[in-house]
Amino acid sequence: PRAIACGGMHSFVLCPKKWLKDDEVDKCMSCKSMFTFLNRRHHCRNCCGIFCNKCSQKKIAILALKLKTPQRVCEDCYTQLRSQNR
């Protein structure tokens, strides 16, 4: 989905991010732990990065994508979205 938001002195364009394929990443994009049979890959629904369970445990609504049901996100996106959702 594409969206354009304008207001005040700030304008931005939100374009879809590329969903990484599982075989493109062999370690967590945050803590760098290797993925194994037990250490599974999880996609952040906001940035589309791939993270281990420990680094993607939080869930939050992604209002910019009209996702009101809490979605799995990485730590960085959680912090960013939490401040935006206030």
C-alpha positions as CSV (number, residue, x, y, z in Angstrom):
1,P,0.0,0.0,0.0
2,R,1.1,3.5,-0.7
3,A,0.1,6.5,1.3
4,I,1.0,10.2,1.2
5,A,0.7,12.3,4.3
6,C,1.1,16.1,4.3
7,G,0.9,18.5,7.2
8,G,2.6,21.5,8.5
9,M,6.3,21.6,7.5
10,H,6.5,17.8,7.3
11,S,5.6,15.6,4.3
12,F,6.5,11.9,3.7
13,V,5.7,9.1,1.4
14,L,5.1,5.6,2.8
15,C,6.0,2.9,0.3
16,P,5.8,-0.9,0.9
17,K,8.9,-2.4,2.3
18,K,10.4,-5.6,0.8
19,W,9.5,-8.7,2.8
20,L,12.7,-10.6,3.2
21,K,12.7,-14.3,2.3
22,D,13.7,-16.7,5.1
23,D,16.7,-18.0,3.1
24,E,18.1,-14.5,2.6
25,V,19.0,-14.2,6.3
26,D,20.9,-16.7,8.4
27,K,21.0,-14.8,11.7
28,C,18.9,-12.4,13.7
29,M,19.1,-8.8,12.3
30,S,19.3,-7.5,15.9
31,C,21.3,-9.8,18.2
32,K,23.0,-11.7,15.3
33,S,22.2,-15.1,16.8
34,M,22.2,-17.9,14.2
35,F,18.9,-19.4,13.2
36,T,18.5,-23.1,13.8
37,F,15.7,-25.6,14.1
38,L,15.0,-24.3,17.6
39,N,15.9,-20.6,17.1
40,R,13.3,-19.8,14.5
41,R,12.9,-16.8,12.2
42,H,10.1,-14.2,12.7
43,H,9.3,-11.3,10.5
44,C,8.7,-7.9,11.9
45,R,5.4,-6.8,10.4
46,N,6.5,-3.1,10.3
47,C,10.1,-3.1,8.9
48,C,9.9,-6.6,7.3
49,G,13.2,-7.6,8.9
50,I,13.8,-11.1,10.2
51,F,14.5,-11.6,14.0
52,C,14.7,-14.3,16.6
53,N,11.8,-14.8,19.0
54,K,13.7,-12.9,21.8
55,C,14.1,-9.8,19.6
56,S,10.6,-9.8,18.2
57,Q,8.4,-10.7,21.2
58,K,6.4,-7.4,21.4
59,K,3.1,-6.8,19.6
60,I,1.5,-3.4,18.7
61,A,-1.0,-2.0,16.3
62,I,0.5,-0.5,13.1
63,L,-1.9,2.3,12.4
64,A,0.0,3.6,9.3
65,L,-0.8,0.2,7.7
66,K,-4.4,0.2,9.1
67,L,-3.5,-2.8,11.3
68,K,-5.5,-2.3,14.5
69,T,-4.9,-5.8,15.8
70,P,-1.5,-6.0,17.5
71,Q,1.2,-7.4,15.2
72,R,4.6,-8.9,15.9
73,V,7.3,-6.3,15.7
74,C,11.0,-6.0,16.4
75,E,12.3,-3.9,19.4
76,D,13.2,-0.9,17.4
77,C,9.9,-0.8,15.6
78,Y,8.0,-1.3,18.8
79,T,9.7,1.8,20.3
80,Q,9.0,3.9,17.2
81,L,5.4,2.8,16.9
82,R,4.7,3.2,20.5
83,S,5.6,6.9,20.3
84,Q,3.6,7.3,17.1
85,N,0.5,5.7,18.5
86,R,0.3,8.1,21.4
